[in-house]
């Protein structure tokens, strides 16, 4: 397929592939982030400490972290469709294995492999969007695709938490397994590899050797992961334990917060198209994340009811950066490096994400939720200065 063939498909097919990529990413997100909503059951019914339950919940993100660059390399070599199909198939199988095991150790192992397979959806689905959409529409398109993650988390919150509480962990883990199986069918029916230019010797220089632009974006994204996963992992537990909400009510509110965050990603992505910059909106998001997490910590410590609303706001703001950073990395890295660059981007994020649940669990145990929320505001404060606004090129 040649480069000119980007115009050979209809807009309907282009948007259908965006929808399929979004479904694939959402299904992967249910599998990767869904175990966080098992924490109340692991803590209350299996007598696990918050730190140990957090470690089980982090098992899929550890699997993701260790395989993202490898999946990115496979995307660069064999294409997006192959990676999506093989990854979703592996995720479904590993998810079913997690349903069948009994011990917490085997559960963590199965979830690790499920996360490792689900990592395929990240770089591959992003490359489908970057490859099929022009720069002037790419921010909006990637914002839509990036809404998959909070939507997936929302689906997990409203289903896994309630099912685990009422029917047990095995029944709850059927949700992500079924979701990934259905996504596999959608991708098989819709997605084709986007075109890329023929590769010649010397036309794929290492973008990391040119300047520090990509490395700074990776650093910003890592810093912004901390407040994001703080509220993702512990918002439901905070509502249940600290504010006496039922798991169903708490799961519903977390799902609503994730839905708000999903539309926030679309809005921020479209804003980046309008202002012709990915980095300026990224800095604005970092400012909002710092402010919202600090206010959440202060109001929850004072036991004010407005803290619940601030949790929703913080959830929405802390997820808004991902699409901007993801798009900027793919655009700068180019067609022969973007798979690996996106793999590095997400590996760095998931390294931080894997550390947040157990460390935050210890912090909450020692200091309480309010102090832990407020402390996480320090990370986006540092990110504000690191955003490489001055090094950004014009969108093309």
PyMOL commands that set and color helices and strands:
alter all, ss='L'
color gray80, all
select helices_A, chain A and resi 3-7+11-44+50-78+80-100+104-118+120-132+135-167+169-172+174-190+207-210+213-242+247-275+279-301+306-318+321-333+338-367+369-386+389-391
alter helices_A, ss='H'
color red, helices_A
deselect
rebuild
show_as cartoon
